[in-house]
């Protein structure tokens, strides 16, 4: 009895095994957005007009968070949702809801980013943004994430991560610093170990000290203690 082994051509024609995407970074961004927009709303509500340095720090951070959230939404609307809709038309209604949420959030972001209005007067809009964003992210994670894990392969998702890195521009260092700051200590140590030595050196000697000063100024000493 002879045994027939698959040829290279046979193996090439076999469908590759589907590997679900690694959503760690994407869901980590959700956590940062939830936390930071919530803290910004609280800080805007209690900041005094005399705290000029604190206001400047909060304004800069709000502008940064606004840029990152807008990029996140545009990536979903332009890349992720069309891929899901094409693969599974039954998701159309859900994805339209997600896009409508983005529209409402974009309107709130325009209001909260208007520096022509004193920051403390934007606190109600920031609280609305916090509430709307949390509800949107909760539904996205409950209903859209399972579809992403079922439909989009790891290789395709990795291309989106590469695009994110390429388009960070001047936000690269501060984005990395906020990501590290939101990680629990064990995960933080593991993540830092993956970075090139020069980047680790910059983080420890420049970016982290600046980050601690910024967080202490915006939110107080307790918020900076875990960094």
N, C-alpha and C positions, 0 to 999 in steps of 0.2 A: 504494500500500500504506500503510495507516494504522497507527500505533503506539498501543497502549492503555497509558496510564499508570495505576498504582494510585491509587485515591482514598484520602483520609484514613481512611475506614472500612475499606478493604481493609488498609491498613497497621496499623490498630489491631487487626485480627483475626489478623495474622501473629504466630506465637510469637516472643517475644523470645529473643535469643541468650543461652545460659547463660554466666554469668561465674563462675568458681570463686572461692571466698573467699580473702581475704588472711589467712593464718594466722601472719603474722610475730609478732604480739603473743602469741598463744597458745603457739607453739613457743618464743618467748623466755621465757615463764613457765616452761616445762619446764626450760630451761637454768638459770634462777635456782634452781628447786627442787632440781634435781640438785646444783648446786654448793653451795648454802647448807646443805642438810641434811647433805651430806657434811662440810663444814667445821664445822658444829655438832657432829657426832658426834666428830670429831677433837678439837675444843676441849673438849668435855665430858670426854673421856678424859684430858686432861692438865691440866685446871684444878685449882688447889689451893684448899682450903677457906679459905685465908687471903686469896685474891684476891677480896674481896667486890665491888669495883667491876666487875671482869671478869665475875663470876658474874651480877650484876644486868643487865649489858649483854647477856650471852648469853641470859638468861631472857627479857628483853624481845624480843629478836630471834627466839627460838624461838616465843614466843607469836604474834608477827606472822606468821612463816612458816606456823605452824599454821593461823591464820585464812585466809590466802590459799590454802593447799592445800585446806582444807575447802570454801571457796567454789568453787574450781576443780572439785572432784569433784561438788558439788551441781549446778553448772551443767551438767556433762556428763550426770549421771544424770537430771536433770529436763527438760533441753531438747535436748541434742545426741543422746543415744542414742535417745530416742523418735522423733525425726525420721528418723534413719538406719534404725531398725527398721521404721518405717511404710513407708518408700520401698523398702526391700530386706530382706524377711524372711529372706533367706539369711544376714544378719549377726547373727541372733538369738543363736546360740551364742557368737560372739565378744563381743558386747555383754554377755551374761550373765557371761562371764569378767571383763570389765572392771569390772562392778558388784561381783563377788565380791572382786576386787582392792581396790576402794575400801573394802569392808567390813573387810578385813584391815588396810589402811592406817589406817582410822579407829580401829581398836583400838590400833594402835601409837601413833598420835598421842595418844590418851588417856593412855597409859602415859608417853610422853615429856614430856607437858605437866604431869604431876603434881608440883607444887612441894612437896608434902609429902615427896617423896623428894629427897635431895641430888642435885644435877646430875651429879656424877661417878658416882653410882650408876645414873643413867639412861643412861650412855654405851652399855652393851650394847644397850639397846632402840633407841637412836638409830642404832647401827650396823645393827641389823636393819631399821629404817625406811629407811636409806640403800639397803640391798641390795634390799628389796622395791620401793621406789619406782623405782629405776633400772630394774629388770626390767619393771615395769609401763609406764613411759614408753617404754622401748625397743619393747615390743610395740605399744603404742598408736600410736607414730609409724610403725612398719612396716606395721601392718595396718588401723588405723582411719583414719589420715590420708588414704590414697588414697580411701577411701569418702566422707569429708567433702568432699574436693575434687571428687568425682564427683557428689555428691547435693545438698549445701547451697549455694545461690547466695550470691554476695557480699552481696546486699542483706539476706538473712536473717541471715547471720553478723554483719554490721555492727550489727544490733539487739542481739545478744548483747554486742558490745563496748560499746555504749551503756549497757546494763544494768550491765555491770561498772563503768564509770565512775560511774554513778549510785549504786551501792551501796558504793563505797569508803569513804565517810564520813571518819572521822578517819585512815584509813590512806592517804588520797590522796597527801599529800606524800611520805611515806616510800616508798610504792610507786613513785612516779615517780622518786625518787632512786635506788632500787635498780635500776630498769630502766635508767636512764642509766649507772649504775656498771658494769653488765654489758655495755654496748655497747663494741665496739672504738672507738678514738679517732676514725677517720673517720666512722663511723656515729653516734657520739655528737655530733659537731659538726653533722652534718646534722639530727639529731633536735632538738637545742637550737635550731636556727634556725627550726624550725616552731612553737616555743612563743611565747606572747605575751611581749612585753618585760618585763612585771611579773613573770611566772613565771620567766623567765630570771634576772632580778635576784635574786629570792628564792633560786633554786637556787645561784647563785654566791656570794652573801653569807651565807646562813644554812644552807640544807639541805646543800650539799656540804661545807662545813667541819664541820658536825655529823656527817655521814656518815663523813668521814675519821677523825674522832676515835673514832667508834663502832667502825669496822673495825679501827683500830689497837689499840684496847683489847681487842677480842674475839680478833683473829687475828694481831696483830703488825704491825710497820712494813712488812714486805715486802708484805703483802696490801693495805695502804693506798696503796702507792707508785703504782700505776697509776690511781688515782682522781684 
